[in-house]
């Protein structure tokens, strides 16, 4: 059991430091992954960024994901092909479902990023972090989207997850580091002594402040 998310992040950082990761960029899944990732980024002296994912629900069953949109420039759409085929969705139907989900992704981007540009990961080690994983569905989607951005490798870092989830993630990522893999996995809250719900404001306060251009200066090429 971890004391809190920060404690989990420090313990994960200790294991990750042993790997000698090349040019790491720490990528957190909001919200719970941010306090864990912030400790790792501090220990590794690495940039910290977010991977924002928005589920695209099936027709009449919004809790069942037919796809997911991952924040990027442009955003990546990752399909759950088994569900797409089960619902017999054609390209037009998929485009419509994605279009309906897009505004919420944009809202999260505005709130969470607050002017922070994406940290490039091409040729770098993408270190994907959350505070734990039950099924690992969101993590899998994030891995598949990050693969399209040409990282050197993708490393998943988790404090706790069931063994079967780790096995599945190991098929998607280059490496997986998980501190605890209990055979009987309960809700994440059972694995932390202090596991508060995080508000947007609390999470954003843990991120690096947006870089502000000096008044009258010109933007650098490629900046937002």
PyMOL commands that set and color helices and strands:
alter all, ss='L'
color gray80, all
select helices_A, chain A and resi 5-17+33-44+81-86+91-113+137-147+163-170+188-191+200-205
alter helices_A, ss='H'
color red, helices_A
select strands_A, chain A and resi 24-29+47-51+53-58+61-70+76-79+125-130+153-160+175-180
alter strands_A, ss='S'
color yellow, strands_A
deselect
rebuild
show_as cartoon
